Amino acid sequence: MDRAANLSVASGVELAQPRDSRAAAAASPARAPVADLADAVRRAKEGDEDAFRVLYRDLQPRFLRYLRVIVGDDAEDVASETWLHIARGLKAFHGDSDGFRGWTATIARNRATDHLRQHQRRPRTVSVPVEDLAPLAAREDTADSALEGISTDAAIALIARLPRDQAEAVLLRSVMGLDAQAAGAVLGKRPGAVRTATHRGLRKLAGFLGE
């Protein structure tokens, strides 16, 4: 049994969840990020099952929201692949809490890119019933309102309408909790370019809410 399987068993977390769990997981409220994952990472590297659960519970909802915009209904499958790679590479990781979030986001993005390439398709559109968009559209038309709504299924659908670079910048900063420098490392861009893409994306998202 390889390290990924061992960590899955030790953590008590099944990496490949049933496909019908996607809607509930993606629509659940976003958890506030754990302030410092460094201690949990250190203990998880030593095989601590509770520490691995901390990592999973903090990151999994964020992975699903980020991946839904890129791969649509295949987000759960790609997230499972992401966790397998995280588990296998965890012992070799060195860095702080922000570095860990950036490292895992890079893995998620790479797995999503590989998934799209293997299936020879573009990022999929996320569909949400019109009635689910009404509460968001009724909010004040500002970037702050857009940011507040990204934890909802409807807002993820709106983010999917943004250009890919803006959508990823908004998701990495607002959902994954990365700063501009860490998000830039994931995207291969300068921090200033990430800030610009995030700002433009939020302004467009605010505009969508006012439609």
CYANA upper distance limits for C-alpha pairs under 8 A (distance plus 0.5 A):
  1 MET  CA      5 ALA  CA      6.54
  1 MET  CA      6 ASN  CA      7.07
  2 ASP  CA      6 ASN  CA      6.78
  2 ASP  CA     88 ARG  CA      8.32
  3 ARG  CA      7 LEU  CA      6.54
  3 ARG  CA     87 ALA  CA      7.02
  3 ARG  CA     88 ARG  CA      6.01
  4 ALA  CA      8 SER  CA      6.65
  4 ALA  CA     83 TRP  CA      8.49
  4 ALA  CA     84 LEU  CA      5.83
  4 ALA  CA     85 HIS  CA      7.88
  4 ALA  CA     86 ILE  CA      8.39
  4 ALA  CA     87 ALA  CA      5.20
  4 ALA  CA     88 ARG  CA      5.56
  5 ALA  CA      9 VAL  CA      6.78
  5 ALA  CA     84 LEU  CA      8.36
  6 ASN  CA     10 ALA  CA      6.49
  7 LEU  CA     11 SER  CA      6.28
  7 LEU  CA     47 GLY  CA      7.52
  7 LEU  CA     49 GLU  CA      8.02
  7 LEU  CA     52 PHE  CA      8.23
  7 LEU  CA     87 ALA  CA      6.91
  8 SER  CA     12 GLY  CA      6.78
  8 SER  CA     13 VAL  CA      6.11
  8 SER  CA     14 GLU  CA      6.59
  8 SER  CA     15 LEU  CA      6.93
  8 SER  CA     87 ALA  CA      8.48
  9 VAL  CA     13 VAL  CA      7.30
  9 VAL  CA     14 GLU  CA      7.99
 10 ALA  CA     47 GLY  CA      7.70
 10 ALA  CA     48 ASP  CA      8.00
 10 ALA  CA     49 GLU  CA      5.54
 11 SER  CA     48 ASP  CA      8.10
 11 SER  CA     49 GLU  CA      4.63
 11 SER  CA     50 ASP  CA      6.94
 11 SER  CA     51 ALA  CA      8.40
 11 SER  CA     52 PHE  CA      6.06
 11 SER  CA     53 ARG  CA      6.21
 12 GLY  CA     49 GLU  CA      7.65
 12 GLY  CA     53 ARG  CA      8.05
 13 VAL  CA     53 ARG  CA      7.62
 13 VAL  CA     56 TYR  CA      8.50
 15 LEU  CA     80 SER  CA      5.67
 15 LEU  CA     83 TRP  CA      7.18
 15 LEU  CA     84 LEU  CA      7.89
 16 ALA  CA     76 GLU  CA      8.29
 16 ALA  CA     77 ASP  CA      7.49
 16 ALA  CA     80 SER  CA      5.80
 17 GLN  CA     21 SER  CA      7.49
 17 GLN  CA     76 GLU  CA      7.86
 17 GLN  CA     80 SER  CA      8.18
 18 PRO  CA     22 ARG  CA      8.31
 19 ARG  CA     76 GLU  CA      7.34
 19 ARG  CA     77 ASP  CA      8.42
 21 SER  CA     25 ALA  CA      6.75
 22 ARG  CA     26 ALA  CA      6.45
 22 ARG  CA     73 ASP  CA      8.40
 22 ARG  CA     75 ALA  CA      8.45
 22 ARG  CA     76 GLU  CA      6.77
 23 ALA  CA     27 ALA  CA      6.44
 24 ALA  CA     28 SER  CA      6.51
 25 ALA  CA     61 PRO  CA      7.03
 25 ALA  CA     64 LEU  CA      8.06
 26 ALA  CA     61 PRO  CA      7.02
 26 ALA  CA     64 LEU  CA      6.42
 26 ALA  CA     65 ARG  CA      6.51
 26 ALA  CA    153 ASP  CA      7.34
 27 ALA  CA    151 SER  CA      8.03
 27 ALA  CA    152 THR  CA      6.39
 27 ALA  CA    153 ASP  CA      5.71
 28 SER  CA     61 PRO  CA      8.42
 28 SER  CA    151 SER  CA      8.23
 28 SER  CA    152 THR  CA      8.02
 29 PRO  CA    151 SER  CA      6.33
 29 PRO  CA    152 THR  CA      7.47
 30 ALA  CA     61 PRO  CA      7.27
 30 ALA  CA     62 ARG  CA      7.92
 30 ALA  CA    151 SER  CA      5.90
 31 ARG  CA     58 ASP  CA      7.45
 31 ARG  CA     61 PRO  CA      8.26
 32 ALA  CA     58 ASP  CA      8.48
 33 PRO  CA     58 ASP  CA      6.61
 33 PRO  CA    177 GLY  CA      7.80
 34 VAL  CA     58 ASP  CA      7.02
 36 ASP  CA     97 SER  CA      5.97
 37 LEU  CA     41 VAL  CA      6.53
 37 LEU  CA     55 LEU  CA      7.69
 37 LEU  CA     96 ASP  CA      8.17
 37 LEU  CA     97 SER  CA      5.32
 37 LEU  CA    100 PHE  CA      8.28
 38 ALA  CA     42 ARG  CA      6.67
 38 ALA  CA     95 GLY  CA      8.28
 38 ALA  CA     96 ASP  CA      5.91
 38 ALA  CA     97 SER  CA      5.19
 38 ALA  CA    100 PHE  CA      8.29
 39 ASP  CA     43 ARG  CA      6.72
 40 ALA  CA     44 ALA  CA      6.40
 40 ALA  CA     51 ALA  CA      5.19
 40 ALA  CA     52 PHE  CA      7.42
 40 ALA  CA     54 VAL  CA      7.24
 40 ALA  CA     55 LEU  CA      7.33
 41 VAL  CA     45 LYS  CA      6.63
 41 VAL  CA     51 ALA  CA      7.43
 41 VAL  CA     52 PHE  CA      7.95
 41 VAL  CA     55 LEU  CA      7.82
 41 VAL  CA    100 PHE  CA      8.49
 42 ARG  CA     46 GLU  CA      7.23
 43 ARG  CA     47 GLY  CA      7.07
 43 ARG  CA     48 ASP  CA      5.87
 43 ARG  CA     51 ALA  CA      6.37
 43 ARG  CA     52 PHE  CA      8.40
 44 ALA  CA     48 ASP  CA      5.29
 44 ALA  CA     49 GLU  CA      7.17
 44 ALA  CA     50 ASP  CA      8.33
 44 ALA  CA     51 ALA  CA      5.59
 44 ALA  CA     52 PHE  CA      5.58
 45 LYS  CA     90 LEU  CA      6.69
 45 LYS  CA     91 LYS  CA      5.74
 47 GLY  CA     52 PHE  CA      8.43
 48 ASP  CA     52 PHE  CA      7.00
 49 GLU  CA     53 ARG  CA      6.85
 50 ASP  CA     54 VAL  CA      6.92
 51 ALA  CA     55 LEU  CA      7.03
 52 PHE  CA     56 TYR  CA      6.69
 53 ARG  CA     57 ARG  CA      6.46
 54 VAL  CA     58 ASP  CA      6.64
 55 LEU  CA     59 LEU  CA      6.60
 56 TYR  CA     60 GLN  CA      5.96
 57 ARG  CA     61 PRO  CA      7.75
 58 ASP  CA     62 ARG  CA      8.13
 59 LEU  CA     63 PHE  CA      6.64
 59 LEU  CA    176 MET  CA      8.10
 60 GLN  CA     64 LEU  CA      6.78
 60 GLN  CA     79 ALA  CA      7.99
 61 PRO  CA     65 ARG  CA      6.94
 62 ARG  CA     66 TYR  CA      6.62
 62 ARG  CA    175 VAL  CA      6.20
 62 ARG  CA    176 MET  CA      6.08
 63 PHE  CA     67 LEU  CA      6.35
 63 PHE  CA     79 ALA  CA      6.82
 63 PHE  CA    105 ALA  CA      8.23
 63 PHE  CA    108 ALA  CA      7.61
 63 PHE  CA    176 MET  CA      7.93
 64 LEU  CA     68 ARG  CA      6.37
 64 LEU  CA     75 ALA  CA      6.24
 64 LEU  CA     76 GLU  CA      7.00
 64 LEU  CA     79 ALA  CA      7.13
 65 ARG  CA     69 VAL  CA      7.37
 65 ARG  CA    156 ILE  CA      7.35
 65 ARG  CA    171 LEU  CA      8.45
 65 ARG  CA    175 VAL  CA      7.90
 66 TYR  CA     70 ILE  CA      7.52
 66 TYR  CA    168 GLU  CA      8.13
 66 TYR  CA    171 LEU  CA      6.39
 66 TYR  CA    172 LEU  CA      7.95
 66 TYR  CA    175 VAL  CA      7.64
 66 TYR  CA    176 MET  CA      8.15
 67 LEU  CA     71 VAL  CA      6.27
 67 LEU  CA     72 GLY  CA      7.44
 67 LEU  CA     75 ALA  CA      5.52
 67 LEU  CA     78 VAL  CA      7.99
 67 LEU  CA     79 ALA  CA      7.95
 67 LEU  CA    108 ALA  CA      8.11
 67 LEU  CA    109 ARG  CA      8.34
 67 LEU  CA    112 ALA  CA      7.49
 68 ARG  CA     72 GLY  CA      4.78
 68 ARG  CA     73 ASP  CA      6.92
 68 ARG  CA     74 ASP  CA      7.81
 68 ARG  CA     75 ALA  CA      5.60
 68 ARG  CA    126 VAL  CA      7.61
 68 ARG  CA    156 ILE  CA      8.21
 69 VAL  CA    123 PRO  CA      7.74
 69 VAL  CA    124 ARG  CA      7.59
 69 VAL  CA    125 THR  CA      7.63
 69 VAL  CA    126 VAL  CA      7.18
 69 VAL  CA    156 ILE  CA      7.24
 69 VAL  CA    157 ALA  CA      7.77
 69 VAL  CA    159 ILE  CA      7.66
 69 VAL  CA    160 ALA  CA      5.54
 69 VAL  CA    167 ALA  CA      8.34
 70 ILE  CA     75 ALA  CA      8.46
 70 ILE  CA    112 ALA  CA      7.41
 70 ILE  CA    123 PRO  CA      5.29
 70 ILE  CA    124 ARG  CA      6.77
 70 ILE  CA    160 ALA  CA      8.17
 71 VAL  CA     75 ALA  CA      6.29
 71 VAL  CA    112 ALA  CA      7.09
 71 VAL  CA    115 HIS  CA      8.39
 71 VAL  CA    116 LEU  CA      7.58
 71 VAL  CA    123 PRO  CA      5.81
 71 VAL  CA    124 ARG  CA      5.89
 72 GLY  CA    123 PRO  CA      7.68
 72 GLY  CA    124 ARG  CA      5.52
 72 GLY  CA    125 THR  CA      6.79
 72 GLY  CA    126 VAL  CA      6.23
 73 ASP  CA    126 VAL  CA      8.33
 74 ASP  CA     78 VAL  CA      6.84
 75 ALA  CA     79 ALA  CA      6.44
 76 GLU  CA     80 SER  CA      6.74
 77 ASP  CA     81 GLU  CA      6.96
 78 VAL  CA     82 THR  CA      6.61
 78 VAL  CA    108 ALA  CA      7.96
 78 VAL  CA    111 ARG  CA      6.86
 78 VAL  CA    112 ALA  CA      6.75
 78 VAL  CA    115 HIS  CA      7.86
 79 ALA  CA     83 TRP  CA      6.79
 79 ALA  CA    108 ALA  CA      7.35
 80 SER  CA     84 LEU  CA      6.87
 81 GLU  CA     85 HIS  CA      6.93
 81 GLU  CA    111 ARG  CA      7.50
 82 THR  CA     86 ILE  CA      6.67
 82 THR  CA    104 THR  CA      8.29
 82 THR  CA    107 ILE  CA      6.59
 82 THR  CA    108 ALA  CA      5.79
 82 THR  CA    111 ARG  CA      6.87
 83 TRP  CA     87 ALA  CA      6.47
 84 LEU  CA     88 ARG  CA      6.70
 85 HIS  CA     89 GLY  CA      6.55
 85 HIS  CA    107 ILE  CA      7.78
 86 ILE  CA     90 LEU  CA      6.06
 86 ILE  CA    104 THR  CA      7.22
 86 ILE  CA    107 ILE  CA      7.93
 87 ALA  CA     91 LYS  CA      8.49
 89 GLY  CA     93 PHE  CA      7.10
 93 PHE  CA    100 PHE  CA      8.29
 95 GLY  CA     99 GLY  CA      5.87
 95 GLY  CA    100 PHE  CA      6.92
 96 ASP  CA    100 PHE  CA      6.69
 97 SER  CA    101 ARG  CA      6.94
 98 ASP  CA    102 GLY  CA      6.69
 98 ASP  CA    178 LEU  CA      7.45
 98 ASP  CA    182 ALA  CA      7.96
 99 GLY  CA    103 TRP  CA      6.51
 99 GLY  CA    182 ALA  CA      7.84
100 PHE  CA    104 THR  CA      6.63
101 ARG  CA    105 ALA  CA      6.56
101 ARG  CA    176 MET  CA      7.82
101 ARG  CA    177 GLY  CA      8.31
101 ARG  CA    178 LEU  CA      7.54
102 GLY  CA    106 THR  CA      6.68
102 GLY  CA    178 LEU  CA      7.20
102 GLY  CA    182 ALA  CA      6.13
102 GLY  CA    183 ALA  CA      7.37
102 GLY  CA    185 ALA  CA      8.11
102 GLY  CA    186 VAL  CA      7.08
103 TRP  CA    107 ILE  CA      6.96
103 TRP  CA    186 VAL  CA      8.26
104 THR  CA    108 ALA  CA      6.73
105 ALA  CA    109 ARG  CA      6.62
105 ALA  CA    172 LEU  CA      8.18
105 ALA  CA    176 MET  CA      7.88
105 ALA  CA    186 VAL  CA      7.36
106 THR  CA    110 ASN  CA      6.60
106 THR  CA    186 VAL  CA      5.60
106 THR  CA    187 LEU  CA      8.48
107 ILE  CA    111 ARG  CA      6.60
108 ALA  CA    112 ALA  CA      6.67
109 ARG  CA    113 THR  CA      6.62
109 ARG  CA    186 VAL  CA      8.41
110 ASN  CA    114 ASP  CA      6.62
111 ARG  CA    115 HIS  CA      6.54
112 ALA  CA    116 LEU  CA      6.74
113 THR  CA    117 ARG  CA      6.68
114 ASP  CA    118 GLN  CA      6.53
115 HIS  CA    119 HIS  CA      6.74
116 LEU  CA    120 GLN  CA      6.23
116 LEU  CA    121 ARG  CA      5.96
116 LEU  CA    122 ARG  CA      6.92
116 LEU  CA    123 PRO  CA      7.58
117 ARG  CA    121 ARG  CA      7.16
125 THR  CA    157 ALA  CA      8.01
125 THR  CA    160 ALA  CA      6.88
125 THR  CA    161 ARG  CA      8.19
126 VAL  CA    156 ILE  CA      8.13
126 VAL  CA    157 ALA  CA      5.59
126 VAL  CA    160 ALA  CA      7.09
127 SER  CA    157 ALA  CA      6.66
128 VAL  CA    132 ASP  CA      7.21
128 VAL  CA    133 LEU  CA      8.18
128 VAL  CA    153 ASP  CA      7.70
128 VAL  CA    154 ALA  CA      6.41
128 VAL  CA    157 ALA  CA      6.92
129 PRO  CA    133 LEU  CA      7.73
130 VAL  CA    134 ALA  CA      7.49
132 ASP  CA    136 LEU  CA      8.49
132 ASP  CA    154 ALA  CA      6.47
133 LEU  CA    137 ALA  CA      6.68
133 LEU  CA    154 ALA  CA      6.12
133 LEU  CA    155 ALA  CA      8.25
134 ALA  CA    138 ALA  CA      6.70
135 PRO  CA    139 ARG  CA      7.44
136 LEU  CA    149 GLY  CA      7.49
136 LEU  CA    154 ALA  CA      8.37
136 LEU  CA    155 ALA  CA      8.16
136 LEU  CA    209 LEU  CA      6.41
137 ALA  CA    208 PHE  CA      8.13
137 ALA  CA    209 LEU  CA      4.73
137 ALA  CA    210 GLY  CA      5.85
137 ALA  CA    211 GLU  CA      7.33
138 ALA  CA    209 LEU  CA      7.92
138 ALA  CA    210 GLY  CA      7.84
139 ARG  CA    145 SER  CA      7.09
139 ARG  CA    209 LEU  CA      7.80
139 ARG  CA    210 GLY  CA      8.29
140 GLU  CA    145 SER  CA      6.87
140 GLU  CA    210 GLY  CA      8.32
141 ASP  CA    145 SER  CA      7.20
141 ASP  CA    146 ALA  CA      8.39
141 ASP  CA    206 ALA  CA      5.96
141 ASP  CA    207 GLY  CA      7.16
141 ASP  CA    209 LEU  CA      7.05
141 ASP  CA    210 GLY  CA      6.14
142 THR  CA    146 ALA  CA      7.05
142 THR  CA    203 ARG  CA      7.80
142 THR  CA    206 ALA  CA      5.75
142 THR  CA    207 GLY  CA      8.32
143 ALA  CA    147 LEU  CA      6.70
143 ALA  CA    202 LEU  CA      5.73
143 ALA  CA    203 ARG  CA      5.90
143 ALA  CA    205 LEU  CA      7.65
143 ALA  CA    206 ALA  CA      5.61
144 ASP  CA    148 GLU  CA      6.72
144 ASP  CA    206 ALA  CA      8.47
145 SER  CA    149 GLY  CA      6.96
145 SER  CA    206 ALA  CA      7.38
146 ALA  CA    150 ILE  CA      7.24
146 ALA  CA    155 ALA  CA      8.31
146 ALA  CA    202 LEU  CA      6.91
146 ALA  CA    205 LEU  CA      6.37
146 ALA  CA    206 ALA  CA      5.62
146 ALA  CA    209 LEU  CA      7.74
147 LEU  CA    174 SER  CA      7.79
147 LEU  CA    202 LEU  CA      7.53
149 GLY  CA    155 ALA  CA      6.30
150 ILE  CA    154 ALA  CA      8.47
150 ILE  CA    155 ALA  CA      5.35
150 ILE  CA    156 ILE  CA      6.52
150 ILE  CA    174 SER  CA      8.40
150 ILE  CA    175 VAL  CA      8.12
151 SER  CA    155 ALA  CA      7.43
151 SER  CA    156 ILE  CA      7.88
151 SER  CA    175 VAL  CA      8.25
152 THR  CA    156 ILE  CA      6.96
153 ASP  CA    157 ALA  CA      6.93
154 ALA  CA    158 LEU  CA      6.93
155 ALA  CA    159 ILE  CA      6.66
156 ILE  CA    160 ALA  CA      6.75
157 ALA  CA    161 ARG  CA      7.43
158 LEU  CA    162 LEU  CA      7.80
158 LEU  CA    205 LEU  CA      7.30
158 LEU  CA    208 PHE  CA      7.62
159 ILE  CA    167 ALA  CA      6.18
159 ILE  CA    205 LEU  CA      7.22
160 ALA  CA    164 ARG  CA      8.39
160 ALA  CA    167 ALA  CA      7.02
161 ARG  CA    167 ALA  CA      8.40
162 LEU  CA    166 GLN  CA      6.66
162 LEU  CA    167 ALA  CA      5.86
162 LEU  CA    201 GLY  CA      7.11
162 LEU  CA    204 LYS  CA      7.94
162 LEU  CA    205 LEU  CA      8.11
163 PRO  CA    167 ALA  CA      6.57
164 ARG  CA    168 GLU  CA      6.59
165 ASP  CA    169 ALA  CA      6.67
165 ASP  CA    197 ALA  CA      7.23
166 GLN  CA    170 VAL  CA      6.64
166 GLN  CA    197 ALA  CA      5.34
166 GLN  CA    198 THR  CA      6.27
166 GLN  CA    200 ARG  CA      7.43
166 GLN  CA    201 GLY  CA      5.40
167 ALA  CA    171 LEU  CA      6.62
167 ALA  CA    198 THR  CA      8.29
167 ALA  CA    201 GLY  CA      6.96
168 GLU  CA    172 LEU  CA      6.37
169 ALA  CA    173 ARG  CA      6.62
169 ALA  CA    183 ALA  CA      7.51
169 ALA  CA    194 VAL  CA      6.47
169 ALA  CA    195 ARG  CA      8.28
169 ALA  CA    197 ALA  CA      6.63
169 ALA  CA    198 THR  CA      5.65
169 ALA  CA    201 GLY  CA      8.33
170 VAL  CA    174 SER  CA      6.16
170 VAL  CA    175 VAL  CA      8.02
170 VAL  CA    197 ALA  CA      8.19
170 VAL  CA    198 THR  CA      5.48
170 VAL  CA    201 GLY  CA      7.02
170 VAL  CA    202 LEU  CA      7.59
171 LEU  CA    175 VAL  CA      5.38
171 LEU  CA    176 MET  CA      6.84
172 LEU  CA    176 MET  CA      5.24
172 LEU  CA    177 GLY  CA      6.83
172 LEU  CA    178 LEU  CA      6.31
172 LEU  CA    183 ALA  CA      6.50
173 ARG  CA    177 GLY  CA      5.46
173 ARG  CA    178 LEU  CA      5.17
173 ARG  CA    179 ASP  CA      6.43
173 ARG  CA    180 ALA  CA      7.50
173 ARG  CA    183 ALA  CA      7.17
173 ARG  CA    198 THR  CA      8.32
174 SER  CA    178 LEU  CA      7.89
178 LEU  CA    182 ALA  CA      6.20
178 LEU  CA    183 ALA  CA      6.16
179 ASP  CA    183 ALA  CA      6.56
180 ALA  CA    184 GLY  CA      6.38
180 ALA  CA    191 PRO  CA      5.34
180 ALA  CA    192 GLY  CA      7.89
180 ALA  CA    194 VAL  CA      6.45
180 ALA  CA    195 ARG  CA      6.72
181 GLN  CA    185 ALA  CA      6.83
181 GLN  CA    190 ARG  CA      7.70
181 GLN  CA    191 PRO  CA      5.31
182 ALA  CA    186 VAL  CA      6.99
182 ALA  CA    191 PRO  CA      8.45
183 ALA  CA    187 LEU  CA      6.73
183 ALA  CA    191 PRO  CA      7.92
183 ALA  CA    194 VAL  CA      7.52
184 GLY  CA    188 GLY  CA      6.03
184 GLY  CA    189 LYS  CA      5.08
184 GLY  CA    190 ARG  CA      5.90
184 GLY  CA    191 PRO  CA      5.71
184 GLY  CA    193 ALA  CA      8.31
184 GLY  CA    194 VAL  CA      6.46
185 ALA  CA    189 LYS  CA      6.95
185 ALA  CA    190 ARG  CA      8.21
189 LYS  CA    193 ALA  CA      6.84
189 LYS  CA    194 VAL  CA      7.22
190 ARG  CA    194 VAL  CA      7.00
191 PRO  CA    195 ARG  CA      6.73
192 GLY  CA    196 THR  CA      6.73
193 ALA  CA    197 ALA  CA      6.64
194 VAL  CA    198 THR  CA      6.49
195 ARG  CA    199 HIS  CA      6.58
196 THR  CA    200 ARG  CA      6.64
197 ALA  CA    201 GLY  CA      6.44
198 THR  CA    202 LEU  CA      6.60
199 HIS  CA    203 ARG  CA      6.70
200 ARG  CA    204 LYS  CA      6.71
201 GLY  CA    205 LEU  CA      6.52
202 LEU  CA    206 ALA  CA      6.54
203 ARG  CA    207 GLY  CA      6.76
204 LYS  CA    208 PHE  CA      6.74
205 LEU  CA    209 LEU  CA      6.89
206 ALA  CA    210 GLY  CA      7.08
207 GLY  CA    211 GLU  CA      7.08
